[in-house]
Amino acid sequence: MVDQQMRSETDSMGSVEVPADRYWGAQTERARHHFAIGRDPFPLEIIRAVAEIKRAAATANAEIGVLDGRLSELIRTAADEIIAGRHDGEFPLHVWMTGSGTQANMNVNEVISNRAIELAGGARGSKDPVHPNDHVNRSQSSNDVIPTALNVAAAVMIASRLLPALANLREALAGKARQWRDVVKIGRTHMQDAVPMTLGQEFAGYVGMLDDNVERLAFAQKGLMRLAIGGTAVGTGLNAPAGFDIKVASELASRTGLPFEAAANKFAVMGAHDAMVMASGTLRVLAVSLHKIANDIRLLACGPRAGFAELVLPENEPGSSIMPGKVNPTQCEALAMLTVQVMGLDAATGFAGAGGLLDMNVYKPMIGANVIESCRMLADGMEHFAKFAVAGMEANESRLRETVDRSLMLVTALTPEIGYDKAAAIAHHAHHEGLTLREAALALGHIDAARFDRIVDPASMTGEMPDIG
């Protein structure tokens, strides 16, 4: 085996041997050794957000006059390459590092520095002409960069991945609701037969749940817009020139299309990460909604011959290694599982948010990773559920008619005409004697045939379909 070529890099603690073909430097290499914990990579979404911050900072520093224009351009070019995904292999660290995320910040600083040096014709590791701290990290601290990156990454992920996936699933369910607006079925409360409704109304309920989640996500996003950048170490802004924070936030807003702004109270957004906790909690609510929808659809489709069998799901793959011909509601199960995972991640994020002490929360990498992972799972899950479950779903209309015809709870419509007690007597008599409601009503003499036929009309009992657009 050929020995890996190494180069020597230095940081404030001395010299470190670094793989010669890598852009990272001494601090990243130390972190690789000291934090080789688990198998959870620090999310690239946050790495790219850090690169966006470095790019914006280089622009702001040059405009203010504390960074040479040529160095600013080199930093921006290197940052652009990271943002474009050209150097994804240069970020080897795991989530489980220092709670400030300092190693992740320095990883980006070092990669930008060494790539910028290379672009300038220099030697990696020389820190000439671009120093990772003095130039790339100018006017910044890990303590304000990482919380800013968490907010930016989460907000971008919600806007670019989660909300489009949510809109897609919402429209898929709305399409079914419109298609089935006149398909009468029996509603169920307490898992028991209830009064009639339409299948369209049932699905309109799911659509409404998702619409409510869009509103909640929009509210959570507002909190993410207030950025910690410019607070530097503890919120005082030491070593950050006047106006730096506003310029960086403005640049981030321009590049992402989101209304980021410099937080007026840096101490609030650095001592706590309540906006990220709020975002996580909102993702949990979406997960709760999706869990209910997935399990409802799974239950309505159970069968095909010994269950409800009101819905027919697409047959995507064999369901059993022992039972030939068995097909399972696999997309429902996958969505339900991932929503439970999101709920668990939110519980951990809540503890992490509450665990911030004094002037800096030291659970940053975990909070960021949990929110990004929740966004990713929910977006992927909704996309697959819409495509592989909802799109090909069909109503078993013959089965729905059968259950409507057999339902005892249609008797509810008679209550205003003959009273609760007589209506209940009809239902019990029909159930115990194996009769239809009509037969039981006539047998007990509580109502005549003409009035029964006029009143007990399932379609007339369903009411209006909600407006779902």
Secondary structure by P-SEA (a helix, b strand, c coil): cccbbbbbbbcccbbbbccccccccaaaaaaaaacccccccccaaaaaaaaaaaaaaaaaaaaaccccaaaaaaaaaaaaaaaaccccccccccccccccaaaaaaaaaaaaaaaaaaaaccccccccccccccccccccccaaaaaaaaaaaaaaaaaccaaaaaaaaaaaaaaaaaaaccbbbbbbccccccbbbbaaaaaaaaaaaaaaaaaaaaaaaaaaccccccccccccccccccaaaaaaaaaaaaaacccccccccaaaaaacaaaaaaaaaaaaaaaaaaaaaaaaaaaaacccccccccccccccccccccccccccaaaaaaaaaaaaaaaaaaaaaaaaaaacccccccaaaaaaaaaaaaaaaaaaaaaaaaaccccccccaaaaaaaaaaacccccccccccccaaaaaaaaaaaaaacccaaaaaaaaccccaaaaaaccccccccccccccc
